[in-house]
């Protein structure tokens, strides 16, 4: 998607603090962190939201889920972390590109505050 900021960040068109990258995903630090460690994991292939997933995305989603624990460990989140996927307007999704917030570094109260 040509004007998607997460697509541009994931492909390197816009510089970012990249934490991890492979052929399927990019993980970078959130520009407005809500925790001491706050990263966003995005698929490089544009998918608007969880609601847009299809059977063909099963391998991608499995890959993303399995990478979270590896990335969290490398970021020193051995005491725990939170993963959040906002979906749709009522779910407070502000960027129409599927992304997983990975947050930690302190006790995570809900709602954040």
C-alpha positions in Angstrom: 0.0 0.0 0.0 1.7 3.2 -1.3 0.9 5.6 1.5 1.1 3.2 4.5 3.6 4.5 7.1 4.2 1.0 8.4 4.9 -0.4 4.9 7.4 2.5 4.5 9.1 1.8 7.9 9.2 -2.0 7.2 10.9 -1.6 3.8 13.4 1.0 5.0 11.9 3.9 3.0 11.5 5.8 6.3 14.4 5.4 8.8 13.5 3.8 12.1 15.1 2.1 15.1 14.9 -1.4 13.7 15.1 -4.2 16.4 14.7 -7.2 14.1 14.0 -7.9 10.5 13.6 -10.9 8.2 11.9 -11.5 4.9 8.5 -11.6 6.5 8.4 -9.1 9.3 10.0 -6.0 10.7 10.2 -5.0 14.4 11.0 -1.5 15.4 10.7 0.8 18.5 7.5 2.7 18.9 7.9 6.4 18.3 5.5 7.1 21.2 6.4 4.4 23.8 3.9 3.5 26.5 6.4 1.4 28.4 10.2 1.4 28.9 10.4 -1.2 26.1 7.7 -0.7 23.4 8.2 -2.3 20.0 5.9 -2.8 17.0 6.0 -6.0 15.0 4.6 -5.6 11.4 4.3 -8.0 8.5 6.1 -6.7 5.4 3.1 -7.8 3.3 0.4 -5.2 3.9 -2.6 -6.6 5.8 -5.1 -4.0 7.1 -6.0 -5.7 10.4 -6.8 -9.0 12.1 -10.2 -8.8 10.4 -8.5 -9.0 7.0 -6.6 -12.2 7.7 -7.2 -15.2 5.4 -6.1 -18.8 5.5 -3.1 -17.8 3.4 -1.8 -15.8 6.3 -1.6 -18.7 8.8 2.1 -19.3 8.2 2.9 -15.6 8.6 1.0 -15.3 11.8 2.6 -18.4 13.2 6.0 -16.9 12.3 5.1 -13.6 14.1 3.9 -15.4 17.3 7.0 -17.5 17.5 9.4 -14.6 17.0 7.9 -12.5 19.8 9.4 -14.6 22.6 12.8 -14.5 20.9 12.8 -10.7 20.4 11.4 -10.2 23.9 14.3 -12.2 25.4 16.9 -10.3 23.4 15.3 -7.0 24.7 15.7 -8.2 28.3 12.0 -8.8 29.0 12.6 -12.1 30.8 10.3 -11.0 33.6 7.3 -10.7 31.3 5.8 -8.6 28.6 2.5 -7.7 27.0 1.4 -8.2 23.4 -1.5 -6.1 22.1 -3.2 -6.1 18.7 -5.7 -3.2 18.2 -8.3 -4.0 15.6 -10.7 -1.5 14.0 -11.9 1.9 15.1 -13.5 0.7 18.4 -10.3 -1.3 19.1 -8.3 1.9 18.8 -6.4 0.8 15.7 -4.8 4.0 14.4 -2.7 2.7 11.6 -4.5 0.4 9.0 -1.7 -2.1 8.9 -1.7 -5.2 11.2 0.8 -4.7 14.0 1.6 -6.2 17.4 2.7 -4.0 20.3 5.3 -5.7 22.4 5.7 -3.9 25.7 7.6 -4.5 28.9 10.2 -3.3 31.2 7.8 -2.6 34.2 4.7 -4.1 35.6 2.0 -3.5 32.9 -1.2 -2.1 34.4 -4.3 -2.2 32.3 -5.5 0.1 31.1 -2.1 1.9 30.7 -2.0 5.1 32.5 
